[in-house]
Amino acid sequence: MAIDLTKMPKLGFGMMRLPCENDVIQIDRVCEMVDAYLEAGLNYFDTAYVYHGGKSETAIREALVKRHNRSDYMIADKLPAWSMKVEADRDKIFNEQLERLGTDYIDFYLLHSLEDGNNYDTYERLDCFNWGIEKKKEGKIKHFGFSYHGTPELLNEVLDKHPEIEFVQIQLNYADWNNPVVQSGKLYEILHERNIPMIIMEPVKGGRLASLEPEFDAILKAANPDKSQASFALRFVASLPGVMTILSGMSSEDQMKDNLNTFTNFEPLNQTEKEAVDKVVQKMTDLDLVECTSCRYCCDGCPSNINIPEIFKALNTIRLYPGDDFRPKNFYQKVTEGAGKASECISCGQCESVCPQHLAIPSLMDEVVQKLES
């Protein structure tokens, strides 16, 4: 059954960053936020088996399922590759999720964090795609898709191999559109060309685009002083055709209020606002980055077999977004599988002698070790 995009809310309630006190979810506050969200005419709730140490699903049961009619909302949940060893684990986890949620079906079910390597290999090895189809036939799943953190090349491969997929969830925001690690823009174009509905995660990049440096904030305020930083980020994504629902992991009532204000009488970015966002992105890009052009002259003859250009992509990402180290470290781990790590650099200088950009590569390897191997 095809998804009717006209019936999907533009703003989804991500249940990954709920308000907590001493690591305990504050259910009373979650109830208030759930009620405000539903009263605004929105109804898409996103969770996962591992969110809040497994407590996000039970929070949905207490704040949503027990208090509202099941027909008034949709729940999205995910199957984690890293928690499965054998095929029996698929049903074991799924049944546990139904119990935690207090429901007998899940509206949108995703293979969690499909990406190059172990996760995708696990989903194929355990036949999770066909398993998902069977769950749909049983009525336990209404719509089947996956969340994605891999390369554009793998995305095309998976979509060619699995036409049964109804939707895909990707990370997308204006800062990551041309990010060489995340490659949001390329992933978006693939899905848009194939007319596959998209659910968007990290539209505010984990809150980083809602806490910009004063210089960047001033640029946005000059374009529209009445809109928050988060609103600019959300409206950038919501203005793109093919986007079905945008997830925001709201952890406070103020965030909920601001996001509801953004999507009530929604206004796409106007030309002035687009130019302001472009200017912010340009200034982010102009920060102190490694000026590697990926010519790969440095790779030939490296005695430690280090994939230097790809490692610099990870280093540039962590320079651009300090504190956002999960993705670049994960990317770095994949780049160094079967190849040398920065810590294996012997400072022979071969790479530096052939670099057209005259980069001090051995010294940069020291920074990579500090920021990506710690």
C-alpha positions as CSV (number, residue, x, y, z in Angstrom):
1,M,0.0,0.0,0.0
2,A,1.5,3.3,-1.1
3,I,2.0,6.0,1.4
4,D,-0.3,9.0,1.0
5,L,2.0,11.9,1.5
6,T,-0.9,14.3,1.9
7,K,-1.8,12.5,5.2
8,M,1.6,12.6,6.7
9,P,2.5,15.3,9.2
10,K,5.5,17.4,8.2
11,L,6.8,17.4,11.8
12,G,7.5,14.1,13.5
13,F,8.1,13.7,17.3
14,G,11.4,12.0,17.7
15,M,11.6,10.2,21.1
16,M,15.3,9.9,21.3
17,R,16.1,13.0,23.4
18,L,13.2,13.1,26.0
19,P,13.4,15.3,29.1
20,C,15.2,13.4,31.9
21,E,16.3,13.9,35.5
22,N,19.1,11.8,36.8
23,D,18.8,9.6,33.6
24,V,15.1,9.0,34.3
25,I,12.6,10.0,31.7
26,Q,10.2,12.6,33.1
27,I,6.9,11.0,32.0
28,D,4.7,13.9,33.2
29,R,6.6,16.3,31.0
30,V,6.5,13.9,28.1
31,C,2.7,13.6,28.5
32,E,2.4,17.4,28.2
33,M,4.5,17.5,25.1
34,V,2.6,14.5,23.5
35,D,-0.7,16.3,24.2
36,A,0.5,19.6,22.7
37,Y,1.8,17.8,19.6
38,L,-1.4,15.9,19.0
39,E,-3.5,19.0,19.7
40,A,-1.6,20.7,16.8
41,G,-3.0,18.1,14.5
42,L,0.3,16.1,14.3
43,N,0.6,12.4,14.9
44,Y,3.9,10.7,14.0
45,F,6.0,9.3,16.9
46,D,9.5,7.9,16.2
47,T,11.4,5.6,18.6
48,A,13.9,2.7,18.5
49,Y,14.7,-0.4,20.5
50,V,17.9,1.3,21.9
51,Y,16.7,4.8,22.6
52,H,17.1,5.9,26.2
53,G,18.6,2.5,27.0
54,G,15.4,0.8,25.9
55,K,13.1,3.1,27.9
56,S,11.9,5.2,25.0
57,E,9.4,2.6,23.9
58,T,7.9,2.3,27.3
59,A,7.7,6.0,27.6
60,I,5.5,6.0,24.5
61,R,3.3,3.4,26.1
62,E,2.8,5.5,29.2
63,A,2.5,8.9,27.6
64,L,0.7,8.0,24.3
65,V,-0.7,4.5,24.0
66,K,-2.4,4.4,27.4
67,R,-3.8,7.9,27.0
68,H,-5.0,8.2,23.4
69,N,-7.0,6.2,20.9
70,R,-4.7,4.0,18.7
71,S,-6.3,5.3,15.5
72,D,-5.2,8.9,16.4
73,Y,-1.4,8.4,16.0
74,M,1.3,6.5,14.1
75,I,4.3,4.8,15.7
76,A,7.7,4.2,14.0
77,D,10.1,1.7,15.5
78,K,13.3,0.0,14.3
79,L,15.1,-3.3,14.3
80,P,18.8,-3.1,15.3
81,A,21.3,-5.2,13.4
82,W,23.8,-5.0,16.3
83,S,21.4,-6.8,18.7
84,M,20.9,-9.8,16.4
85,K,22.9,-12.9,15.9
86,V,20.4,-15.5,14.5
87,E,17.1,-15.3,12.6
88,A,15.1,-16.0,15.8
89,D,16.3,-12.7,17.2
90,R,14.1,-10.8,14.7
91,D,10.9,-12.0,16.3
92,K,12.3,-11.9,19.8
93,I,13.1,-8.2,19.5
94,F,10.0,-7.3,17.6
95,N,7.7,-9.0,20.1
96,E,9.5,-7.3,22.9
97,Q,8.9,-3.9,21.2
98,L,5.2,-4.6,20.9
99,E,5.1,-5.4,24.6
100,R,7.1,-2.3,25.5
101,L,4.9,-0.1,23.3
102,G,1.6,-1.7,24.5
103,T,0.3,-2.1,21.0
104,D,-0.3,-5.0,18.6
105,Y,1.1,-3.4,15.4
106,I,3.6,-0.8,14.3
107,D,2.7,1.7,11.6
108,F,6.2,2.4,10.2
109,Y,9.0,-0.2,10.8
110,L,12.6,0.3,9.8
111,L,15.8,-1.6,9.6
112,H,17.9,0.6,11.9
113,S,21.0,2.4,10.6
114,L,21.6,0.5,7.3
115,E,25.1,1.3,6.2
116,D,28.1,-0.2,4.4
117,G,29.6,-3.1,6.3
118,N,28.3,-5.1,9.3
119,N,24.8,-3.6,9.6
120,Y,23.8,-4.1,5.9
121,D,25.5,-7.5,5.9
122,T,23.6,-8.6,9.0
123,Y,20.2,-7.5,7.5
124,E,21.0,-9.6,4.4
125,R,22.4,-12.6,6.3
126,L,19.3,-12.8,8.5
127,D,16.9,-12.2,5.6
128,C,15.4,-9.2,7.3
129,F,13.9,-7.7,4.1
130,N,11.7,-10.8,3.5
131,W,11.0,-11.0,7.2
132,G,9.6,-7.4,7.0
133,I,7.4,-8.3,4.1
134,E,6.0,-11.2,6.1
135,K,5.3,-9.0,9.0
136,K,3.4,-6.7,6.7
137,K,1.3,-9.6,5.4
138,E,0.5,-10.5,9.0
139,G,-0.7,-6.9,9.7
140,K,2.0,-6.4,12.3
141,I,3.7,-3.7,10.2
142,K,1.9,-1.2,8.1
143,H,4.8,0.3,6.2
144,F,8.4,-1.1,5.8
145,G,11.6,0.9,5.2
146,F,15.0,1.6,6.6
147,S,17.1,4.4,8.2
148,Y,20.3,5.0,6.3
149,H,23.8,6.1,7.2
150,G,25.8,4.7,4.2
151,T,27.2,5.8,0.9
152,P,25.2,6.9,-2.1
153,E,26.6,3.8,-4.0
154,L,25.2,1.4,-1.5
155,L,21.8,3.2,-1.4
156,N,21.4,2.7,-5.1
157,E,22.4,-1.0,-4.7
158,V,19.9,-1.6,-1.9
159,L,17.1,0.1,-3.7
160,D,17.7,-1.8,-6.9
161,K,17.8,-5.1,-4.9
162,H,14.8,-4.3,-2.7
163,P,12.0,-2.6,-4.6
164,E,9.6,-3.6,-1.7
165,I,11.0,-0.7,0.4
166,E,8.3,2.0,0.8
167,F,10.3,4.8,2.4
168,V,13.8,5.7,3.5
169,Q,15.0,7.8,6.5
170,I,18.1,9.8,6.0
171,Q,20.1,12.5,7.9
172,L,19.7,15.8,6.1
173,N,20.3,19.4,7.0
174,Y,21.8,22.4,5.3
175,A,25.2,21.9,7.0
176,D,25.4,18.3,5.8
177,W,24.2,18.8,2.3
178,N,27.7,18.8,0.9
179,N,29.4,17.1,3.8
180,P,31.8,14.5,2.2
181,V,31.1,12.0,5.1
182,V,27.3,12.3,5.4
183,Q,26.6,13.2,1.7
184,S,23.0,14.3,2.4
185,G,22.5,16.1,-0.9
186,K,23.5,13.0,-2.9
187,L,21.3,10.7,-0.8
188,Y,18.4,13.1,-1.3
189,E,18.8,13.3,-5.0
190,I,18.8,9.5,-5.3
191,L,15.6,9.1,-3.4
192,H,13.9,12.1,-5.1
193,E,14.7,10.8,-8.5
194,R,13.3,7.4,-7.6
195,N,10.2,9.1,-6.1
196,I,10.7,7.3,-2.8
197,P,9.2,9.2,0.2
198,M,11.8,10.4,2.7
199,I,11.7,10.8,6.5
200,I,14.4,13.2,7.6
201,M,16.4,12.8,10.8
202,E,18.9,15.3,12.3
203,P,17.4,18.4,10.5
204,V,19.0,20.5,13.2
205,K,22.1,18.4,13.4
206,G,21.6,17.2,17.0
207,G,20.7,20.8,18.1
208,R,23.9,22.3,16.7
209,L,22.0,24.4,14.1
210,A,19.9,25.7,16.9
211,S,23.0,27.0,18.9
212,L,25.0,28.7,16.2
213,E,27.9,31.0,16.8
214,P,26.9,34.7,17.2
215,E,28.3,35.6,13.8
216,F,26.1,33.0,12.1
217,D,23.0,33.9,14.2
218,A,23.3,37.5,13.1
219,I,23.2,36.5,9.5
220,L,20.0,34.6,10.0
221,K,18.4,37.3,12.1
222,A,19.1,39.9,9.5
223,A,17.1,37.8,7.0
224,N,14.2,37.2,9.4
225,P,14.4,38.3,13.1
226,D,11.2,36.6,14.0
227,K,12.4,33.1,13.2
228,S,14.6,30.9,15.4
229,Q,17.7,29.2,14.3
230,A,15.9,25.9,14.5
231,S,13.1,27.2,12.4
232,F,15.6,28.1,9.6
233,A,17.0,24.6,9.7
234,L,13.6,22.9,9.7
235,R,12.2,25.1,7.0
236,F,15.2,24.4,4.8
237,V,14.4,20.7,4.9
238,A,10.6,21.1,4.7
239,S,10.9,23.2,1.6
240,L,12.4,20.2,-0.3
241,P,10.0,18.2,-2.5
242,G,9.6,14.5,-1.6
243,V,10.2,15.0,2.1
244,M,7.4,13.2,3.9
245,T,8.1,13.8,7.6
246,I,10.9,15.7,9.5
247,L,11.9,14.3,12.9
248,S,12.8,16.6,15.7
249,G,14.1,15.0,18.9
250,M,12.4,17.5,21.2
251,S,13.6,17.4,24.8
252,S,11.8,20.4,26.3
253,E,8.4,22.2,26.1
254,D,10.1,25.3,24.6
255,Q,11.5,23.3,21.7
256,M,8.1,21.8,21.2
257,K,6.5,25.2,21.2
258,D,9.0,26.7,18.8
259,N,8.7,23.7,16.3
260,L,4.9,23.8,16.4
261,N,5.1,27.5,15.7
262,T,7.3,26.7,12.6
263,F,4.9,24.2,11.2
264,T,1.7,26.0,12.0
265,N,0.8,28.0,8.8
266,F,4.1,26.8,7.4
267,E,6.1,29.2,5.2
268,P,9.0,27.8,3.0
269,L,12.3,29.7,3.0
270,N,12.0,32.8,0.9
271,Q,14.9,33.9,-1.4
272,T,16.4,36.2,1.3
273,E,16.3,33.5,3.8
274,K,17.9,31.0,1.4
275,E,20.7,33.4,0.7
276,A,21.2,33.8,4.4
277,V,21.5,30.0,4.9
278,D,23.9,29.8,2.0
279,K,26.0,32.4,3.6
280,V,26.1,30.6,6.9
281,V,27.1,27.4,5.1
282,Q,29.8,29.2,3.2
283,K,31.2,30.6,6.4
284,M,31.2,27.2,8.0
285,T,33.1,25.9,4.9
286,D,35.6,28.7,5.1
287,L,36.7,27.6,8.6
288,D,40.2,26.1,9.0
289,L,39.9,22.9,6.9
290,V,42.5,20.6,5.4
291,E,42.7,21.7,1.7
292,C,43.0,18.2,0.3
293,T,41.7,17.8,-3.2
294,S,41.7,13.9,-3.1
295,C,44.3,13.6,-6.0
296,R,45.7,10.6,-4.1
297,Y,49.3,11.2,-5.1
298,C,50.1,10.7,-1.4
299,C,48.7,7.2,-1.4
300,D,51.1,5.6,-3.9
301,G,54.1,4.5,-2.1
302,C,52.8,5.0,1.4
303,P,54.6,2.3,3.4
304,S,51.7,2.1,5.9
305,N,49.0,1.9,3.2
306,I,47.1,4.9,4.7
307,N,44.1,6.2,2.8
308,I,45.1,9.8,3.5
309,P,42.4,11.7,1.5
310,E,39.5,9.7,3.0
311,I,41.0,10.2,6.5
312,F,41.1,14.0,5.9
313,K,37.4,13.9,5.1
314,A,36.7,12.6,8.6
315,L,39.1,15.2,10.1
316,N,37.5,18.1,8.2
317,T,34.0,17.0,9.5
318,I,35.2,16.9,13.1
319,R,36.8,20.3,12.6
320,L,33.6,21.7,11.2
321,Y,31.4,20.3,13.9
322,P,33.3,20.0,17.2
323,G,31.6,17.6,19.5
324,D,29.8,15.7,16.7
325,D,32.4,12.9,16.7
326,F,30.2,9.8,16.2
327,R,29.8,10.0,12.4
328,P,33.4,11.0,11.6
329,K,34.8,8.4,13.9
330,N,32.5,5.8,12.4
331,F,33.6,6.9,8.9
332,Y,37.3,6.8,10.0
333,Q,36.9,3.2,11.3
334,K,35.5,2.1,8.0
335,V,38.2,3.9,6.0
336,T,40.9,2.2,8.0
337,E,39.5,-1.3,7.8
338,G,42.1,-3.3,5.8
339,A,44.3,-0.2,5.6
340,G,46.6,1.8,7.7
341,K,45.6,4.1,10.6
342,A,47.0,7.5,11.2
343,S,48.8,6.2,14.2
344,E,50.8,3.9,11.9
345,C,52.3,6.8,10.0
346,I,56.1,6.6,10.3
347,S,56.6,10.3,9.2
348,C,58.8,9.3,6.2
349,G,57.6,12.4,4.3
350,Q,56.9,10.5,1.0
351,C,53.4,11.9,1.0
352,E,54.4,15.4,1.7
353,S,57.0,15.4,-1.1
354,V,54.3,14.7,-3.7
355,C,51.4,16.7,-2.4
356,P,50.3,19.4,-4.9
357,Q,48.7,21.4,-2.0
358,H,52.0,21.2,0.0
359,L,50.1,19.9,3.1
360,A,52.1,19.0,6.2
361,I,50.6,15.5,6.1
362,P,52.6,13.8,8.9
363,S,51.7,16.6,11.3
364,L,48.0,16.3,10.3
365,M,48.2,12.6,11.0
366,D,49.0,13.5,14.6
367,E,45.8,15.5,14.8
368,V,43.9,12.6,13.3
369,V,45.2,10.3,16.1
370,Q,44.2,12.8,18.7
371,K,40.7,13.5,17.4
372,L,39.7,10.2,15.7
373,E,41.5,7.4,17.5
374,S,41.0,8.6,21.1
